[in-house]
Structures are given as C-alpha cells and as structure tokens.
Amino acid sequence: MLLLLIRIFKYVIHFVHMLGYIHQVRSYKRSISVTTLFSPTRTFNSSGCENLNMSYTPMSEAPIHWTYKEGDQTIDLGYNNLVIVRSDIQRIFRELKIKKVSRKLFIQEMGKEMSDNWQVPLEEVYDKYFDPSGKGFFTEKDIEQLPIENIKGIARSMETPAGPLSAAEKIDWEKILQEKLALEKQEEEFRKKKRADRQDDDDDDDDDDEMEEEFRKGTQRDNGDNDDDEFGMDDDDRDEPQDEDQRKQHQHQEL
C-alpha cells in the first residue's frame, strides 16, 4: 500500500511539474495581487557557502527580469527565465561544436534547435537581437555580453505569449462613474416611490376603517328607531283607536 501511494505521489509531482505550477487566487473585495517567481539555476555550486556573509537586498534593487512599470502598455507574463535562455543558447554552441554562427547557420540549424514555436521569422530574430550591428555572425562570447533587452526579445519571439500583446482599450472611468451614480439615483427614487405607495395604502386602509365604523354606528341607530312598527307608530299610538272605540260604546249604552 505504501509503495502504491509513493508511486501515485510521483505521478502527481510529475504532472504538476509539466503544468508549471498550480495556484489559486480568491478575493471577496477589490484587491491587488503581486506575484514574484523565482527560477533556480539548473546546477548549484555550494563552495564558499560555509563562511558566507549573508546580506539582504530589497526587492526594489533585485534584478527582476519580467516586470511592469508605469507606462508599459502590456504585461509580460509566462516567459522563460532569461538566465536560462542565455545559457541554453550558449549550450548549443558546445553541442554543435561551433565557434561562431552566421545568419544562414542560425536560420537553417541553430534557430530550429532553440525552438519550434517561433512567433516571428528567424531572419527578423537574427537581425534584430543576435546581430544588431550587422557584422554577419555572433559568437558564444557575444551571447554572454548580449544586453538583457535582446535576451527578452529572443524569449518573446520563441514562446507563445501568455498575455495580451497590444494595449487594452482605454476605459472612460468618468463615464462609468456617472452611469453608476445615475443608476443609484434611479434606484433611490424607485425606493422612495415604493415607500410613498405603501404609505398611501396604509392611509386608504385607515379611511376604510373609519367609514366602516361610521356605517356600523349608523346601523345601530337605525335598529333603535325600528322598535316602532312599520307604520311609524309606537304602542301608545296603537292603543289610541281602541280607547276611542270603547268611549263610543260606553256612550251608546248610556243612551
């Protein structure tokens, strides 16, 4: 079981190595993230480390190759370590056992050894970065002394870019702000109208309650008056005709 886990772990490490690196960035609010990638050299010589006097260099003074400075129209992302690019070019000199490289040799052989994914023609790469002075060839020593900007140009030319190559469309932040403020104003007016409508509904309910109460009181008064009969006569009024008949009958008997 342990050997199986070790084998699985090796496969995972190999897969991660092929991808480069896996990372996750999460933010629940507006944020600015800065990533610094360190690429170690392929070999390490530990001689002299025993009596090493450690000193610290601030990031502002460190030789960082791929950076973004204010005013840059694009951000270089994903390109190779420039120290490795330079050393790989020098390695080809030793592998091919050559002392200098002409324009023709670079196009036909050396360029193909360096990359199979060139983004620009090899003629342009040679003229612009390897032999800008136009002397017709370059040596391993020339590569060692090649300015860092030339190495950057070579790295950009031989790899697929991981970011945009042209400046992004200019954003009219003032227009966006005005549109946002106008939208917030509309939302506030809508909320006010909704509150006012709710208040009107409450007032209408109060009026209905008052009308219902008045109607109820009026009904009670009507019920009290309806104790009289349907002719509007009370009990005393109904007794009056009977008393008159009795008097007439009594007078008749006396006669």
CORQUIJO-V205354 format. One record per backbone hydrogen bond with DSSP energy under -0.5 kcal/mol. CO is the residue of the C=O (numbers start at 1). NH is the residue of the N-H. If there is no record, write none. Layout:
# CORQUIJO-V205354
CO&NH + CO&NH
This chain:
# CORQUIJO-V205354
1&5 + 2&6 + 3&7 + 4&8 + 5&9 + 6&10 + 7&11 + 8&12 + 9&13 + 10&14 + 11&15 + 12&16 + 13&17 + 14&18 + 15&19 + 16&20 + 19&21 + 35&37 + 38&40 + 44&46 + 46&49 + 49&52 + 52&54 + 58&61 + 58&62 + 59&62 + 62&64 + 63&65 + 65&67 + 67&76 + 69&72 + 74&76 + 75&77 + 77&162 + 81&85 + 82&86 + 83&87 + 84&88 + 85&89 + 86&90 + 87&91 + 88&92 + 89&93 + 90&94 + 91&95 + 92&96 + 93&97 + 93&98 + 99&140 + 100&102 + 101&138 + 102&106 + 103&107 + 104&108 + 105&109 + 105&110 + 106&111 + 109&113 + 110&114 + 111&115 + 121&125 + 122&126 + 123&127 + 124&128 + 125&129 + 125&130 + 126&130 + 126&131 + 131&134 + 136&103 + 138&101 + 139&143 + 140&144 + 141&145 + 143&146 + 147&150 + 147&151 + 148&152 + 149&153 + 150&154 + 151&155 + 152&156 + 153&157 + 154&158 + 155&159 + 157&119 + 157&120 + 171&173 + 172&176 + 173&177 + 174&178 + 175&179 + 176&180 + 177&181 + 178&182 + 179&183 + 180&184 + 181&185 + 182&186 + 183&187 + 184&188 + 185&189 + 186&190 + 187&191 + 188&192 + 189&193 + 190&194 + 191&195 + 192&196 + 193&197 + 194&198 + 195&199 + 196&200 + 197&201 + 198&202 + 199&203 + 200&204 + 201&205 + 202&206 + 203&207 + 204&208 + 205&209 + 206&210 + 207&211 + 208&212 + 209&213 + 210&214 + 211&215 + 212&216 + 213&217 + 214&218 + 215&219 + 216&220 + 217&221 + 218&222 + 219&223 + 220&224 + 221&225 + 222&226 + 224&227 + 225&228 + 229&232 + 233&229 + 234&238 + 235&239 + 236&240 + 237&241 + 238&242 + 239&243 + 240&244 + 241&245 + 242&246 + 243&247 + 244&248 + 245&249 + 246&250 + 247&251 + 248&252 + 249&253 + 250&254 + 251&255
